[in-house]
């Protein structure tokens, strides 16, 4: 299946048709990557570095998507389609980990004592979260490759199963981010609000922004879970752009709120 039959367009079969949509999102991410690169130097923190990486990966993914949609020869190139899927899957690692890191960092600066139960402690262990994220990405990439290049139906089915496993791992991790956000909301409601060093919007309303980011990521992944058995609907651009691409973009924009992300110097040593 690595060589496209004459006239067969893998990209269109996959649901990639809109050049304009891909170009628009690539352009929209351009100022964001510049902003987060600048913030990485102005207010050094892991969150900004990873967000800059995410924006770079998304720009690359949407450029590939534009070529797949607009150039017939590229649309017939299965390897290019696989490259798009790999790049796109890698990117979500950065966005989800940025949200997780931000929730934990703001918890460190809060006056409120966070719950100290075993579940709460385990879900705050960053290395475990990174391992789970890496596993989700690796399984998803393997599944995408197997489903696209499998020479037998069993191999294709295995690839589709691995893709579903990856989606469910991401869903669980999104739920964990939402869980940590809820713990922070409850703690601050009982003991006080986040310590702020200035009156910036993101500093004073950070908990509300975190809730919206968590909901957007959870909604994005819920879409993939709901359509995991219907790839035609999942890849339909009428659904994919508003429920996957747009939710990610809005979440990334929210991270730019002034004062939302504490710098490394502000965090406890």
N, C-alpha and C positions, 0 to 999 in steps of 0.2 A: 504493500500500500504506500510505500515511500515515493513511488513515481505516479504522478497524477495521470489518470486516463485522459485521452484527448478531449478537450472541451470541458472537463469536469473541474468545477471551482470549489475547492474545499472550504474556502472562507464563506462563500454564500451558503453552502450546505450547513455550515456551523452557525449561520445567522448573522454574519458580519456583512453589512451592506452600506451603512451610512458613512461616507467620507467626512461630511460636515460635522457630525457628532464627534468623531475622533479628533478632528483638527481643532474644534472648539475647546475640547477638554485639554488637549496638549497646550493650547495657548493660555487657558485659564490657570494651569499649573505653573507656567513660566514665572510670573511675578511672585508666586508663593515660594518657589525654590530659592529665588534671590533673597526674599525676606528671611527665610529660615537659615540660610547660609550666613547672612549678616548677624542674625540673632545668636548663632552658634559662637560667634566671636565676641559680640557685645555682652551677652549674658550666657556664658558657657554652661551648658547642661546637656545631658544625654538626650533629652526629649527633642531639643531643636536639631541636634545632629541627625537623629533617626528620622525626623520629619523631613529634613532636607533630602535624605536618602530616599524616602518614600516618594517625594515629589519627582525626583530624578527618574525613579523607576516607572512612575506613572506616565511621565512625559515619553519615555522610551516605549512603553506599552501602547500608548495612543498613537504614536508615530507609526509603529508596526501595524496597528489596526487600520490606520488610514491607508497604508500601502496595500494591505490585504483587501480592503474594500474598493479601492480605486484603481488598482492595477491588475488587470486580468491575469497576467503571468504570475504575479505574486500570490494572487488568490488560489492559483493552481499548485502552489508550492507548499506541500504538507509540512516540510521542515520549518518554514517561516511561521505557519500557524502554530506549530508546537512551541516555537520560540516565544510567540506572543503569550501563550498560556503559561509558560514557565516564568516569564518576566512578570506577568500579572499576578500569579500566585505568590511569588517572592515578596511583592510589594506590601501585601496585607500584613505580613509579619511586622513591618515597621510601624504601621498605623496602630495596630492593636497593642503592641508593646509600648508605644508612646502613651496611649491612654492609660494603660496599667501603671506605668511608671509615674505619670502625673498624679494619679489618685493616691498612690503610696507616698509620694513626695509631699503632697499637700497634707496628708495625714501626719507626717513627721513634724510639720510646722503648726499643727493645730493644738489649741489649748485642751481639746477634748481627749480623754483617754479612750483608746480604741479597745474593742473586745479582745480578750486574751485567751479565748478558747482554742482547742486544737485545730478546728477547721479554719478559723480566722488566721492563726499563725501559719498554717500550711499554705493557704492561698496568698499570703504576703511574702512567700519565699520566691524571690525573683529568679534564681537559677532554675527552679522547677518550672516556672512559667515559660522561661526561654526554651527549655528542653521540649516542653509540650508544643510550643509554637514551631520550633524547628521540625518536630515530628510531623505536625500538620502540613507544613510546607513540603517536606520530603515525600510524604505519602501522596499528597495532591499532585505533585509533579510526576511522580512515578505512575500514578493512575492516568493522568492526561496522556503521557507518552504511550502507555500500554493500550489505552482505548483507541488512540489515533493510529498506531502502527501495528497493532496485533494482527497476525496472519490467520488466527483461528477465532471462532466465536467465544471459546473459553477464555482466551487471552483478553479479548475486548470486554467480556463480562467482568473479568478480574479487574481490569482498568477502571471500569465504571464503579465497581464496588470500592476500590481504593479512593476514588474521588469522593464518594459518599462518606467514607470514614474520615477523610480530611475535613469535609464540610462540618461533620458533627463534632470533631475536635475543636474546630474554630468556634462553633456555637457554644460549646462548654466554656471555652476561654472568654468569650464575650459575656456569658452569664457571670463568670467569676469577676470580671471587671465591674459589671453592674452590681454584683454583691458587695464588693469592696466600696463602691460608691455609696450604696445604701447604708453600710456601716458608718461611713464618714458623716452622712447626712444625719443619721440618728444620734451619733455622738455629739455633733455640733448643736443639734436641736436641744440636747439636754445640758450641755456644759459650756456652750459658747461657740463663737464663730472662729474662723481661720484668722490667725495673726496676720495683719497686713502692715506693710511698711509704708504704704502710700495709698492714695484714694483711687488708684486706677480701677477701671471697670472690671477687669479680669481678677483683680485682687479681692474686691469687695463682693463680687457676684460669682466667684469661682465655682462654688458648689452647684449653682444652677447650670453653669456651662458644662461642668463635668457630667451632670445628669443627662443633659441633651446629647453630649458626645456618646455616652454609654448607650442611650436609646437608639441613636443613629447606627452605631455599629451592630447592636443587637438586631435592629430591623433589617439591616443589610444581610446579616447571616441568616436570619429567619427566612428571607426570600429564597436564598440558595437551598435551605433545608426543604422548604415547601415545594420547590420545583426540582428536587433532586431526582425524582422519578419521571420527570417530564423535561428533558433537555431542550426540546424545541421551544417550550415556553421560557425556560431559564435563559436561553440565548436570544430570545426575541428582543430586539432592540427597543421595542415599545415598553417592555418591562425592565430590561437590563439597565438602560441608561438612567431612568429615574430611581430605581430601587437599589442599584449597585453602584454605578459610577457617581451619581449625584449625592447619595448619602455619604460616601467617602469624602467627596470634595467639600461638602458643607462641614463635616467633622474637622477636616484639616484647616479650614478657614477659622473655625472656632478656637483652635489652638493659638491663633494669632492675637487673641484678646490681650490688651496691655495688662501686665501684672499677673496673668494667669499662671504662667510657668515660673516657679522659683529658680533662681540661679544656683549654681553649685555652691557658691559662697554662703547662700542663705540657709542651706541645709545643715542639720546637725552633723558634726564630724564623727 
